[in-house]
Amino acid sequence: MKTGLKFLVAGSLLASSLGAHAEVLVKDAWVRATVPQQKATGAFMKIQVPQDSRLVEVQTSAAATAEVHQMKMDNNVMKMRAVPDLELPAGKEIELKPGSYHVMLMGLKVQVKEGDIVPLTLIIEGKDKKRETVEVKAKARPLNSAEGKM
């Protein structure tokens, strides 16, 4: 891989459910492109689940670490921290977006360039403790796009 992430599968979603019933829906998945030598970026998307669940883990081959983070104001200072999980109420669309909850990709293996596809695996746990994996293909958007600002 000379010039970025190259993947054969395009699109914004490939979902596989362990159960035979309703599916987790993920849409508008994207990552912010990076500059050379940048080692971290954010991934964003909208998630909707049929049953109360939690996003408990994110995996990717594009970075050493993927974590769910929250950004919020604390005494007039914007703070970002990793969270152990993210509640996903049944039927409600939860948006991971700049300046709020998002996925941090740290220890990037290569520069993420506009148009690259970054694979993400979401691990979602239901109230019954059963886990489901959702494969997501997030397209890199330019650094200076209106949606690309944190």
Secondary structure, 3 states (H helix, E strand, C coil): CCCCCCCCCCCCCEECCCCCCCCCEEEEEEEECCCCCCCEEEEEEEEEECCCEEEEEEECCCEEEEEEEEEEEECCEEEEEECCCEEECECCCEEECCCCCEEEEEEECCCCCCCCEEEEEEEEEECCCCEEEEEEEEEEECCCCHHHCC
